Amino acid sequence: MTNLLNPAERREHILRAAVRQGLLDPEQAVLAGFVDLDGVAATARSLHRAFPDSLRLLHAFAAKANCLVPVLAELRSNGLGCEVATAGELTAALAAGFAPDQIVFDSPAKSRAELQWALGLGVAVNADNFQELSRIDGILAARPPRSRIGVRVNSQVGGGAIAAMSTATETSKFGVPLADEGNRQRLLRAYRDHPWLTWVHTHVGSQGCPLDLIARGIGQAVKFAEEVNEALGRRQVVGIDIGGGLPVNFAGDEITPGFDTYVDHLREHAPALFTGRYEIVTEFGRSIMAKNGFTAAYVEYTKKAGGRPIAITHAGVQVATRTVFNPDAWPLRIDAHDPHGGAKHGGPVRQDIAGPACFAGDLLARDRALPLLDPGDIVVLPDTGAYYFSTPFHYNSLPEPAVHGVRVSPCGQVAFELVRPAQTGVRPELQPAHR
């Protein structure tokens, strides 16, 4: 049965089950996130299939896209590693059961204590700059490292449509800029002086960055790796971490571009990746999780202002931070459902979909054409499996919503498993001090 459902029908099927089972309730559970675990497994399979079996590969999921430990554990069970950018994410990765050699630590601001921890565990580390390289050298104190260690390079190939998601611009804060005067030679000396420096890392950007730009940036990193090995007369660089960055289609349910298209661009701009000379690490995040999750929230009230209908919902800036603060770059689709979870029908009415936070800009959508929403209806936000409900923003001390994993059997039976419980009561740090 479920194989015959399109993505919208599958969301509705899950939503109806959530209402029946009380996971969504107009009094007790007004907001929740859902992770489609079947979809996560299917996406992981498509990623593995896209790259040739002959390559030595680690697909390390970017934990910032969804750092919930049960989700990370699910990704691990589907053959992925984990890329982390903070000590908190490293803690989550270890709690999810990733072995240290399946974890990659990237950050432009690693403290000495964080580096000592990661290097002591044997976690792979990509240094962001020359000062960090010196710090690592001091920590190692001439001892051979347990970790794979590389340097992040900025190929400076330019940016995409969203400046905040473009990390290979001329003045990006990330990595060693290869085109800046003297840097290439200085990096070559660093590799010569540090035989433990055996990897090159790059990440061009993500949403808004075209695949050709991403692949060209990776091509520059591969070219630099070849240059190091040629200059040193030995195969010192044995691995290349090519980052992630596959954009997601937020305009509809179609999954485009796919990982296979990404690989086609890599073959064109970085053919040496496919020779088998290098181990490869990828760091996809949004493209793995975004379409495998949705958010559902009740409409609490409706009103009109200036003649335009407004639906006040329980989903806003706390679960859709990027969309609220930068709606042009991060627009979300919104589906209207009745109180039972069924798709709502009716002629489109232009209306605002607002969140619960106490500022005027807390809007999920402005002047959006939808069937007219009523109190008790449910709005669904597709494509929010990454960076939305998993990374709440605590404005107004709004509580974190429950997150549920979902599996649907071939006969259509929906099974939920709790990924994160709803936050209840007053957070401890907000409680009055006792004297």
Order of alpha helices (4+ residues) and beta strands (2+ residues): alpha-beta-alpha-beta-alpha-beta-alpha-beta-alpha-beta-alpha-beta-beta-alpha-beta-alpha-beta-alpha-beta-alpha-beta-beta-alpha-beta-beta-beta-beta-beta-beta
